[in-house]
Amino acid sequence: MLILSRKLNESIVIDGRIIVKVVRVDGDTVKLGISAPTEVPIHRQEVYEEIQLNNKAALTKGPRIVPKLSAARPTEAPATPLPAGTPA
């Protein structure tokens, strides 16, 4: 684990495209601003862990039973022909 010291309004750059900036220090709480491309997911650790647990649970559940669709098509009533000379 890399450990860095930063002061208020100082930043670090990750991979040349993610910027993490110390926005506020309030007692023992540090507020960070993160600037990253929209395709980079950013989560608090506890949220990330919950997502991972849910994904794992979804993979380990038994197979989903999908009802078999019937191959038979509903029958349609034959169209009633219009009398001769009637505009369609």
C-alpha positions as CSV (number, residue, x, y, z in Angstrom):
1,M,0.0,0.0,0.0
2,L,1.3,3.4,-0.9
3,I,0.9,6.0,1.8
4,L,1.0,9.7,0.9
5,S,0.7,12.9,2.9
6,R,-1.4,15.7,1.4
7,K,-2.5,19.0,2.8
8,L,-5.7,20.9,2.1
9,N,-6.2,21.6,-1.6
10,E,-3.3,19.2,-2.6
11,S,-3.9,16.4,-5.0
12,I,-2.6,13.1,-6.3
13,V,-2.9,11.8,-9.9
14,I,-3.6,8.2,-10.7
15,D,-2.8,6.8,-14.1
16,G,-2.7,10.3,-15.6
17,R,-6.5,10.6,-15.7
18,I,-7.8,10.3,-12.1
19,I,-7.3,13.2,-9.7
20,V,-7.9,12.9,-6.0
21,K,-7.9,16.2,-4.1
22,V,-8.2,16.9,-0.4
23,V,-11.1,19.3,-0.3
24,R,-11.7,19.7,3.4
25,V,-10.3,18.4,6.7
26,D,-12.9,18.5,9.5
27,G,-11.6,16.9,12.7
28,D,-10.9,13.3,11.9
29,T,-12.9,13.4,8.7
30,V,-11.2,14.1,5.4
31,K,-13.3,15.1,2.4
32,L,-11.9,14.1,-1.0
33,G,-12.8,15.3,-4.5
34,I,-12.3,12.8,-7.2
35,S,-12.1,13.7,-10.9
36,A,-12.2,10.7,-13.2
37,P,-13.5,9.6,-16.6
38,T,-17.2,8.6,-16.5
39,E,-16.3,5.0,-17.4
40,V,-14.3,4.6,-14.2
41,P,-16.5,3.4,-11.4
42,I,-15.9,5.0,-8.1
43,H,-17.4,3.7,-4.9
44,R,-16.9,3.9,-1.1
45,Q,-15.3,0.7,0.0
46,E,-18.3,-0.5,2.0
47,V,-20.5,0.0,-1.1
48,Y,-18.0,-1.8,-3.4
49,E,-17.9,-4.7,-1.0
50,E,-21.7,-4.9,-0.9
51,I,-21.8,-4.9,-4.8
52,Q,-19.3,-7.7,-4.8
53,L,-21.3,-9.8,-2.3
54,N,-24.5,-9.3,-4.4
55,N,-22.7,-10.2,-7.6
56,K,-21.3,-13.3,-6.0
57,A,-24.7,-14.3,-4.5
58,A,-26.3,-13.8,-7.9
59,L,-23.8,-16.2,-9.5
60,T,-24.2,-18.9,-6.8
61,K,-28.0,-19.1,-6.8
62,G,-29.5,-22.0,-8.6
63,P,-30.6,-21.8,-12.2
64,R,-33.5,-19.6,-12.9
65,I,-36.5,-21.4,-14.3
66,V,-37.9,-19.7,-17.3
67,P,-41.3,-20.8,-18.5
68,K,-41.2,-22.6,-21.8
69,L,-43.0,-20.7,-24.5
70,S,-45.6,-22.6,-26.5
71,A,-44.8,-23.2,-30.1
72,A,-48.5,-23.2,-31.0
73,R,-49.8,-19.9,-32.4
74,P,-53.3,-18.7,-31.6
75,T,-55.7,-19.2,-34.5
76,E,-57.1,-16.2,-36.2
77,A,-60.6,-15.9,-37.5
78,P,-60.7,-15.8,-41.3
79,A,-61.2,-12.3,-42.7
80,T,-64.7,-11.7,-44.0
81,P,-64.5,-10.6,-47.6
82,L,-66.0,-7.2,-48.5
83,P,-68.9,-7.2,-50.9
84,A,-67.9,-6.5,-54.5
85,G,-67.6,-2.8,-55.3
86,T,-67.0,-1.8,-51.7
87,P,-63.9,0.5,-51.3
88,A,-61.3,-1.0,-49.1
